[in-house]
Amino acid sequence: MSTKPTGPARFTRRQAAVSLGAAGTSAALLGGRTFAQATPDASPSSSPVASPAASPVAAMTPGPASPFTTVSASRDEAMKGAIAAAKITLEDPKVTGGDLIDLQTADVATLNPILRQDGNSWQITCKVYESLVFADPLTGAFVPQLADSWEMSADGMRWRFHLAQGVTFHDGTPLTVEDVLFSFAASVDGSGLAPNKATIDSVLASAEKIDDSTIELTAKFPSSAFLFQTATLVPIVPKHIWESVPFAQWGSAPGSTGQDPTKVIGTGPFTFVEWVQNDHVTLQKNARYWNAEWTPVIDRYIRRVGGTFQTFLTGEGDITALAPADAVTVQKEHTDFSVWPVGIAGFWFYMTNLDATHTPLFTDVRTRQALYHAIDRQLLVDKVLLGFGKVVDSYAQVPAAPGYAPDQMETVYDYDVDKAKALLADAGWIAGSDGVLVLDGNPFSFSILFDETDPASEQLVTYVQQAWGDLGIKVEASPMPFPSIIDALNRRDYQMIYTGFGYYAADGNTGLLFRTDAAYPAGYNMAFYSNPEFDRLDDEQLRELDPEKRRSLLIEQSNVVNNDAPWGLISYMQTITGTHPRVHNYIPTGIDTTWTVLKVWIDPDA
């Protein structure tokens, strides 16, 4: 059986499972999405872990006679309106051309947008590839991208997207509906490479070609999350480039590694030039970009790995991510430079591995709660992040989301060492002869992986080594390159990881983080957490269209996962970007920190 995506004129979940030849696809998947979920013991010593059991959820039947109602503005109208409302002034460039050098500490992991799992890869691939719809970087509202417009049926079950005219891939091949269908088919392939598979699967029943410029997506049920979980999450790749590559081989294909630049082909404002691993990625202005209004002003965008704070100050880079201490230095001593602290939808956190086949240390919820209580998170925000952040007070819900409700969290993880010790004792941990806690012959000793290039992460890990060490827990700090952390995740070969995660969370959906069937890499459930109550509530909130009822479900859902504490959420994320005085029109937002790269111009005399 072939394993390559075939991109039929119409595909359903059944056809995706069969024609894509997904390795490991179960029979239960053929009839629609199933939820793999564990049924934990009711005793307090048990904990949700990812042991799947099928629990199918039936899709509704759309009403074919239900009329369509146009619900979208055009892309240009939406962007112009957002810029005006935000009172942002973009300068007319005095100089065109030149290079914009972005100094970063970590390399990208892939050039394939369907396989991207990390923010570094996203920042490159979103400039080369596009989706039907994207989140306006100023308001977060969904606006057309490769779609010229879309319509929704009155029953909320069918969505029709009309493709923008005159769009071509970088090699001159016209964009077609077949490319869109192919990309959707690849994004739900079951071989475990596409990280958004579970998210898309949860709401999408089928995709169908209506005519040469129209595609129709059919929902499993009316859902407030449908647009986000489908049209925004599927980058469109060219069928003629990828159809001959079995999906299971996409990760090592030349179009993903950059070994063959003619295979890195999108529709976006930049074209791919080269990726020299652990050194730089170079993109070139797409002079034939289909959306002339947003054709880049600069000639090249170069993302260079390994630049230091000092190389930035001496002018070897134009923009860079700043550590909190470096940001303070710039603000005090280099006032001609600009510092852009931006709160984004995401968190700094540590996560435990709940896959007991790799480690049994964290399967008891009391153990995880004890770790959380033993950390002074406000101290970390004040002393490590230097105030660039805010302690998470509503589990996995950012302040702008409808599910944000700090006053309704049932379990509050105050800094309380005595409570941490009591929870560990209740879980059965006792001190060994060397002072290290022991349970069932297993010492409480583990390693925590973190990005070796991030000084704030190193400081935090040093702190938790001491804090947990005082409880009798032995923690080994394991700094490593970020791509190596991704590799450890893929193999489930870790005990604990400290990292950051940013995602579009304004609608409150956290299923992509904690659903059982979103276990990484089919989703972003990187802790391999599983709780059937969370999954049930997620099904309900996806279907609930009444805002207040949905908010109640989101809060209830947050309490479930907050009580289980699979992640130790430290603070809401802030990114801090520094720009050289020669950079104009660089205005990051919490949704996209590099959206104005298309409008940036460089003053060579500054």
N, C-alpha and C positions, 0 to 999 in steps of 0.2 A: 504493500500500500504506500502511495506517495505521501510524503510529509510536507510538501510545499503548499503554501496558500494558493488556492486556485482562483479566488476573486470572482465567483459566479455572479450573474446578473441579479440574483437574489440569494441571500443566505439567511438561514435561521439558526437557532442554537443547535438543532439536530445536524444541519449540514456542516456547521463549523466543526462539530465534534468528529464527524465522519470524514468529510473531505479533507480536513487539515491533518488528519492522521495523528492526532495529539497523543504523544507518549504519556501513559498513565491516566488517560481519560477513562472514567468509570462509566458503566452503563447508565447510571442514574443521571449523568449529565446530558444524555441524549434527549431527554424530554423537557429540558429546561434546567434552570439553576437549582442546585440543592445546597443545603447548609450542612457543612461538616461540623459537628459540635459534640462536645463531651458532656457527660452527665456526672458531675463531681459528687462525691460522697457528701452527705449533709453535715458531717462533722466539721468543726472549725479547723481541723488540721489538714483537711483536703483543700485542693486548689484547682481552678480550671486549667486544664492543659489541652493541647491540640490533639485529641484522639477522635477522629471524625466518625460521625454516624449520620446517615442520610435522613433529611427531614424536608421533603420537597414543598415548595410554595407554588401554588398554581397561578398562572398568568391569567389576566382577564381577557375577554374577547373584545376587540375594538369595534365600534359601530361604524361601518363603512360609509353610512349616509351622513355621519356627523360633519357639518360644514367646517371649513377652515376659516380661521380668523388671523389676519396678519398681526404679528406681535413684535416685530423687530423694526428698528430704524436701520438706515444704511450705516456702514462702517464709518464713512467720513462724517456724516451728520452726528453720530454718537461721539466720535473723538473730538470734533470741534466743540460740541456742547460741553463735554467734560472739561476740556482745557479752559473754556470760558468760565465755567462754574467754579473751577478751582483757582481762578484768577492767576493763572500761570502765563508768563510772557516768554515766548520763545523768540530769541533774537534772529533777525535775518543774518545769515552768515556773511562775514566780511572776507572770509577766505574759504575756498573749497579745496578738497583733496587732503592729502597727508595721512599719517598713521595715528591711530589711537591705541596706546599701549596700556593694557589692563594687567597690573601686577597681582598675581594670586599665589597662594601658598600650596594649593593642591591641584593636581591634574584632573582632566576629565576622565571618565571611565569608558565612554562609548560615544560614537558619532551617530548612532542609530536612535532616532527620537522615540520609537516604539519601545525600545529596550531601556531607555534612560531611567535610572533609579536615584540619581543624586543631583543636587543643585548645580554642581560644576558642569555636568553634561547638559543640563537644561539650559544654562546660560548660552551655550554655544549652539545647540540644536534648534532653539527657538528663533535664532536669527537666520537659519538655513531652511527650516521647514515650518509649515503653517497648518492650522486646523480649520475646520469649518467655522468655528466660533472661538473667540478668545475673551478673557476677562479684561475689560477696560482698566488700564493700570492706575487710573485716578479714582474711579468710583467702585470698581469691582463688578460693575454691571456687565452682563454678557452682550457682546456686539458681534456682528458678522466679520469674518475674516476672509476665508476662501468662499464662504457663502456670501452671495450678494444680499440675501434676505432669507427669512424663514417664516413659515406659517405653522400654527398649531390648530388641530381640530378642536371643536368645542368640548368634546369629551376628554381632552387631554391625552389621547392615546396615539395620535399620529402627528408627526412633525415632518414637514416638507422643507427641504433646503434647496434653494435655487443657486447654483454655482455662479460665481462672478465670471464674466465673459473676458476672453482674451488672456487668461492665465496660462502661462507655460512654465514647465520645469526649466531648470538651468541649462539643460542640453537642447532646449528649443521644442521639446515634445509638448503638445497641448495637454493640459489637465482635463481628465474625463471623469465621468461618474464611475467608470470601472476602477480607476485609481482609488476613489473614495471607498468603494465597496471592498476592494482588496485590502486597504489599510484597516478597515473595521474587522475584516476576517482575521487578519494577522494579530490584531490587538486582543482578540478573544481566543487565540489558539491555546490549546491546553498543554503545551510542552513546558510550561513553567518559566518562560523568559519575559513575558510582558507583565510589568508590575501593576498595570491598571485593569487586568483581566477581570478580577472579581468585582471591582467597582462597576465596570461596564455591564457585566453579566447580571448584576443585581436588578437592573431596570430595563435592559434592552431585550426585546423579543426577536426583532428582525430588522434587516435593512433591505431596501428594494429600489431598483431603478424605475423611475416613472417615465422619464424621457432622457434625451442626451444631456440635459442640463439640470435635471431634478432628481434628488434622492429622497426617499421617504423612510424615516425611522419609526418603527412601531414599538410602543412601550408595553411592558408587562402589566402596568397599571398606571393610572395618573399619578404623577409624582412631582413634587416641587424641586426635586434634585435632578430631574431627567436631563435637562440641557447641560448641566455641569458634568454629569457622569457619562455623557456620551460624546456630544459634538465638540466639547472643549478638550477632551482627554485623548482624542485620536489624531495624532499628527498624520498628514497625508504624504505617503511615500509613493514613488512611481512604480506601478505594476511592472512595466517593461524592464526595470532594473532588478527587481527582487523576485519575480515569479519563478525564476529558475533555481532559486536557492532554498533548499529545505529549511523550514522555519527553525528547526532544532540547531541549525548551523549558522543562524543569523549573528550570534554573538561574536564569532571569529571571522565573519565574512569581510572582504576588503571594504565594503561600504560601511561597516561598523568600526573598523580599525583605522580607516583612512589610507590603507596601503594602496588603494586604487582610487584617486580623487574623482575619476569619472563615474564612480558608483555612489558618491556622496552628493546626491542630486535632490534638491527640494524646489520649492517655489518662492522662497523667502527673499528678503532684501540683500542678503549676502550670499556669496558662493564660497564653497570650500576650496582652500589652496593646499594646506598641508597640516599634519599633526605630527610633530616630533615629540614622542612621549617623554614626559617629565621635563620638557623644555618649553614648548609653545604650540599654540594652535593659531593659524592665520586664516582669516576670512577676507574676501575681496568684495568690494561694492558690486552689486548686481546692477549694472548700468541699464539693463533691459527689464528691470523690475516692473511687474504689471501694474502696481499701484504707484504711479509717478509722484503723487503727493508725499509719499514716504520713502522715496529713493534716498539712500544715505548721502550725506554731505562729504564725509571722509572717504578716502580710497580704501583703507584697510583697517580692520579691527584685529589686533594681535593680543591674544591672551597668553601672557608669559608666566611660567611657573618658576617660583624660587626667588622672586624679587623681595628684597628686604625693606624695612622701613627707611633705612638710610639711602638705599638706591632710589626710593621714591622722592625723598627730600632733595637729592642731588639732581633730579630731573630725568632719571632714566625710565620713568613711567609717568603716565598721565593720570590714571586712577588706580586705587588700590583699596583692599579691605583693611581696615585698621583694627588692631587690638585696642581694648579700652584704654590702656596706659598710653599707647601711642596717640590715640585721639586727643587725650588730655594735653599731651605735649604739643601737638599741632595747635590746639586752641590757645595755648599760652605763649608759645614761642615762635610760631610760624603763621602769623595771622593773615598773610597773603594767600595761603592755601585755604581750601574750604573743607569743612567736616560735615558729613551728612548722616546723622543718626536717624535711622528709620525703623519704627516698630513694624514687624511683619507678622503674618498669621503663622505662628509656629512657636516652638519651645526649645529650650536647652534642657536636656534630661539624661538620666541614665536608664537603661532598660535591662531587665533580667531575662535570661533565657529560660522559658518555661517548658521547653522540650526536655522531658526527664530522661530521654535517651542520651542526652549530651551532658546534663548536670541535674542532680536531684536537689541542689542546695536551696532553690527558691520556690519549690512547689507548695510550701505552706504559706498561706496568706499572712499569718502572724509574723513570719520571718520578714516578708516584704514590708509590712507595715512598720516593723521595728527599725529597719534600715531607714525608712523615710522619716520617722520621728527623731532619729539620731542626728539629723542634719539641720543646721541653722541656715535656712535658705536666705533669710534676710541678710545675714552676715555675708553670704556669698555674693549677693547682688551688690551690697555696699562696698565690699573690700576687693572682690575679684573682678566683678563687672563694672565697678566704679560708678554705679548708679545707672548704667546703660541697660535697663531692663526693669522688670517688675515681677515679684514672686507670683507664681501661678496660684490662683485662689479659686478657680472653677475648672475642674479636671477636663483637660483637652478641649476647652472652649475658650476662644479668644474674646476679649471684651466687646468686639463688634458683632459677635455671633448671637443669634436668638437664644441659644442654650446657655449663655453666660449667666450664672446665678450663684455667686459666691456665698450669699446668705442662705442658700438652700442645700449646701453640701452637708451630708449627714456625718461624714468623717472629716475632721479637720486635723491636718498633720502639723500641729505645733511642734516646735523644738522641745522635746521632752525626753531626756536621757533615761530617767527612771522608768518611764512608760516603755521605752525601747527595751530595756533590760527585762521588764516583766513579760513583755510579749515573747521575747526569745526564750525565757524560762518556760512559759506556757507551751511553746512549740517543742520543748524537750531538749533544748541545747544546754549542755553542761560544760563546765570548764575542764579541759584536759590537764595533764601534768605540766605542760608547757604554757598553760594559760589560754591556749586557743580553744574556742568552743568546739564541742564534738556532738554529733547526733548519729546514732546507729553506726558508730565506728567511722563516720565521715567527718574530718576536721572542717571547720568553716573557714576555708581558704580558697580564694579564687583570684583571677586576674581581671582587670578592667581595661579594655581597649579604648584608645582615644587617638585623635588626630595629632601626630607628632609636631605639626607645624603651628598649632594653636596654643599660645602661651596661657590663655585663660583656661583652656581645658586642662592643661598640665597643673595649674594652680588648684583647680577644683579637685582633681584627682588626688593631689597631695593632701588637700583638706580631708577628703573622705577616708583616705588611708588612716589618718590620725583619729578621726571621729569614730569610725567603725573599729579601728584598732583598740580604742579604749573600751570597747564592748567585748573584746576577745576574738575579733575577726581579723584574719590575716589577708590583706589585700595587696596584690602585686600590680604595680602600674606598668602597662604595656603600650607605650607609644608606638605608632606605626603609620605608614603612609595611608591616606584615606582610601585609595583603591584597594588596599589590603584589608581594610575594615569591611568594605563591600564584599570582598571575596569571602571573608569569614562569615558574613551574614548569609551569603548564598549557600555555604556549606553547613549552616547552623552551628558552626564550630566556634562558639564563644560562650563565656559565662556571663559577662556583663560588658556593656558598651556605653561610653559617654559620648554624646553627639548632639547635634541640633537637627531639627526637622521643620521645614517650612512648607506650607501647603495652603491652597485656597480654602479657607474655613469660614468665610463670612456667612454661609448658609447653615452652619452648625453641624454638618455631617461628619461624624467620626467613625463611621463604619469601615472606611478604608484603612483605619488604623487598628481596629480592635475586633472586627468580625472574624469568626472562625474561618470562613472561606476566603478571607483576605490574608491568610498566612503568607508571609513573604516567600518567594517573590511574586506570587499571584496578586498581592496587594502589599500594603505597608504595615501589616501586623508583624512587626519584626521581633516581638517577644514571643510569638506563637501562643498568644493568649486565647482562651476559649471559654465563653460563658453563654449557655443557651438563652439565659434571660436577656443579656445584651443583644443577642442576635434577634430575638423576638421583638424587642423594642425597636430595633433598627428597621425591621420589616414594617412595623407600624408607622414610624415617623416618616419613612419614605413614601408611604401611601397617604399620609394625612395632609390635606390641603388647607385646613383651618389653621392659621398662624398660631393662635393661642393654644390650641390642643397639641399642635406639633411642638411648641415650646415646652409644654409639660412633659411630653415624651422624651425630648432631648435632655431635660434636667434629670428625669428618672434614669435615663440611660447613663448619664454622667456619674450619677451616684453609684450605679452598679460597678463601673470600671474603677471609680475612685476608691471604693471600698476594697477592691481586689488589688489595686496598686501594682499593675504589671510594669508600669513606667514610674520612675521617680522624677516628676516634673519639677524642675528647679525654678526657671523663670520664663516669662514670655520673651520671645526673641527680639533683639534689635540688631540690625546690621549697621555697621559704621563704615562709611566710604569716605576716602579722602580724594580730593581732586587738585591737580596742579593749577596754578593761576592761568595757564594758557588754555584751559578747557572751558568752553562755553556751551550752554544749553544742556548740561548734565544735571538732571533733576530726578533722583531716585524716588520711588514710592514703595510702600509696603507690599504692593502686589507684584511689581517688577522693578528691580533696582536699576536696570539698564535700558528701560523702554525708550529713553530719549537719545540713545546712541545714534539712532537714525538722523537726529537733528543736531548732533554735536558738531561743532567746528573748532578747529585748533588755531590759536593765534601764535604764529611762530616767533613773534617778537616779545612775547610775555616771559 
